[in-house]
Amino acid sequence: MYHPTTLLGIPFDANSSFVLGASKGPAALRAALHNGSANFTNQNGLDLSIVNFWSDSGDLHFPSDDPEQAFHTIKNSASQLLDNGQRLISIGGDHSITYPLVAAYAKKYPNLHLLQIDAHSDLYDDFEGNPYSHASPFARIMERGLAQSLTQIGVRTLTAHQRAQADRFGVRIIEMKDFDVQDTLELEGPLYISIDLDGFDPAYAPGVAHYEPGGLTVREVLTLLDRIKVPIVGADIMELNPARDHQGMTAMLSAKLAKELIEMVGKA
């Protein structure tokens, strides 16, 4: 028995701090998912082409780059889908949009817990004068009490400010230098998973704005996800930038993650 699950494209990247391009991520992921070079069966043997519990809700549309307007659109659209019984796998877009997505999820699941896979902690209080920056969403989430806990994996650029922010909000950070996929990861549910593709080593995911060597392998992340035993009620895949990708490698990785997450979120 599966819960209805839908893909939701969010082509918004106005809060990027380095280069634009993540707004093209949803289209690139879908193109990879449907390009015929791989089938629709995930690693557990579920053929997504013959099951009917998942759908694609298309992309949201943004008339302007104003972050407050955009976040209002994202939160309301996500809330409407959740109220209609859907669970979401959202495709970005820059990582700032995780904030309104989690705000919508917190209304539905007031005891929500978060797992973030990322090279960066994204806990800046105000990055370069922009409190809505893609470097700040988890500061906004935690200061508003939208999550009961936040666990971050893969971080390898932890500044003194972000370390202080993590202490302030009680964030558990498993830095990349300390990560072992075989360690028991104690998580609570219901769980929302946010994946920034720069959490992977750039050898596996060159199609991102911020290259940070020394990251996670694809197999480590798939193993990590497969070992989660608490209910996963939603997820997002962020920061795919096709303009910086190589031969569609990161887009194919994103499509692979989507295939695995559809089952994980649907069966929760």
N, C-alpha and C positions, 0 to 999 in steps of 0.2 A: 504494500500500500504506500503510495507516494502522495505528497502534498503538491498541489499546483505550484509550479515554479516558472518564472519568466526571466528572460534576458531584458535588460533595460539599458539602452545606449544613452550616455550623457556626454555629448560632444562639447565640452566647455573647458577652456584652458586659460582663461583670462587672468588667473591667479598664479600662473607659472612665473618663476623668478629668473629663469635663465634663457630658455628658448621656447617659443610656441610650437605647436604641432600635435600635442596630445588630443586636441579636439578631433583629429582624424583617426584616433584609436578605435572607436567602435566600428567604423567602416572596415578598417584593416583586419580586426578580429573576425568579423563576419565573413570577409572575403577568404580568409585562411580556413575558416570552419567549413566553408562550402566549395573550396577550390578543387576538390576531387583528388588531391594528392594523398589524403588519408581518409579512412572511413569514419563512421560515427560511433564506433564501439570504443568504450573507455577501457581503462586497464583492468577493471573488475569484470569485464565481459558484457556490460550492459550496452545494447545497441540502441542508441538514442534516436535512430531513424524509424524505429518500429514501436516506440512507446509514445503515449499521448499525454503524459503528465506535465510536459514542459512546452513553453511557447516563446515567441519573441515579440515583445511589445514595441519594437522599433526604437527610434530616438526621440528624446525630448528636443524641443526647439526653443532657442533663446533669442529674443528680439534685440538684446543689447548685451554688452559685457559687464553690466553692473552686477557686482557679486551679490548684493542683497536681493535684487530681483531674481537672479538666477537661483539663489539658494531657496527662495520662496517657492519657485517653480518646482525645484527638485524635491523639496520636502513634501509639498502638497501632492505631487504626482506619485511619489513613493507611498505616501500615506493612503492614497486612494487605492492603489494596487494591493497594499497590505490589508486594507479594510474589506477588499473583495476576495480575500482568501488566498492571495498569491504570496509566494516568497520570491525574493529578488536576488538575481545575480547582476549587479550593475557594472557597466563597462565605461571607463573614463577614457579621456578626460584627465585633468590634473587631480592631485590627491586632495585638494581643498574640498571637493564635492562629497567626500566621505562624511564631513560634518553634517550637512543637511540630511544625508541618508540615515545616519545614526540617530539624528533627532526624530526622524519619522519612525524608525525602529523602536526607539525608547518609548514612544507612545503606545506601541503595540506590546512591547516586552519591557516592562518597567524594571525588571531584574536582569537586564542585558549585560553580557560580558563580551570583551573584545580581544581578538588576537590580530596583531599587526605584523606582517612580514615586510621588512623595509630596510634599506641601508641607512635611513635617517630616522630620527626619533619624531620629527615633525611636531615638536612641543614648543616651538618659539612662541613667546607671548605676542610679539609684533615684529614680523620679519620685514625689514626694509620699509617700515612704515605701513605695512598692509596686514592688519589682524586676520584677514581672510586668506592669506597666502597659503600655497600648498605646503609650506613649511610650518604651518600653525594649526591644522585641523584638530589634532588631538589635544592641544591646549584648550581649544574652544569646547570640545566634547567633555573633557574632564572638569573644567571649571563650572560647567552647567550641570554636572552630575548626571550625564546621560548614560553612563556606563558604571556598573558596579566594580569592574576591574578592567585593567588594560595590561596585556602581556605583549611585549615587543621582541621579535626575533630577527637577527641578521644585522642589527645596528653596528656600524663600524665608523661612525663619524660623530661621536657624542661630544658636543661642546660642553664647557662648564655651565653655561646657561641652561642647556637642555638637561643636564644632569641635575641641576637644582630644581628644574621644573618637574622632573621625574620624582624627586624626593617630595616635592610639594604635593603632588597628586597621588602618590603611592603607586607609581607605575613600576611594574616588574620588567626589567630589561635584561634579556639574555644576549649579551653582545656577541658578535660573530666570533671573536677570539675565544669565547668560552663555550660556544655551541657544540653539542654532540647530539646527533639525531637519535642515538640510542638511549639518551637520558629520558627518564619518565617526566613528561610534561603535565603537571597538574593544572587542569583547566576546569572552569565551571561553565554551565549552560543556563539558559540558552546562549549560544555563542554566535557572534558575528565576526567574520574573517575579512580583513582588508589586506589585499596584496598589492604593494607597490612593486612593479617589475624591476626596479633597480635594487631590490633585495637580492635578486640573483646576481651572480658574478657576470660582468659584462661579456665574458666569453660566451655565455648562454643567452644573454638578453642585451644586445647592443642597441636596440631601438628604444632608448630612454634618454631623457634630457641630461641626467647627472650620472656619469660613469664613476663607479666606486669599486675598484678591484678588491678581490679577496672575499667575494660574497658566496651565497648559497649555490649549490648545484641543483639542477632540475630534480634529480632523484632524491636529494635530501628533502626538498619541499614536498614532493609527492609522498614520500614515506612519512613525513611529519603529518600531513593532512590525513593520510590513511589511518594513522594511529590515534586520531582524536575520537574519543568515545562519547563525548557529550553531544546533545543535539545542536546541530549547526542550522540556524534559521535564516541566514542570509550571508552574502559575500559580495565583495567588489574586486575588480581587477583594474588597476590604475596605472597611468603614466606611459602607456604605449604610444610612442612617437614614431610613426612610419617614416618620417623624413630622415631619421637617424638609424633606421633599421638596416640590416644587411641581408639581402636575399629573402626577406620575409621571415627571418629566424624568430624574432620576438613575437611577431604576429602568430606564427604557428605555435609557439609556446603558450601564448595567451589562449588560443583555441583549445589546446590540450588542457589547460587549467579549467576552462569553461566546461569541457566535457566531464571532467572529474567532479567539479563543484555542482553541476546540475544534479548528479545523483546524490551527493552528500547533503545538499540543502533539501532536495526533494524527499529524502527518506527520513529526515529528522523527526 
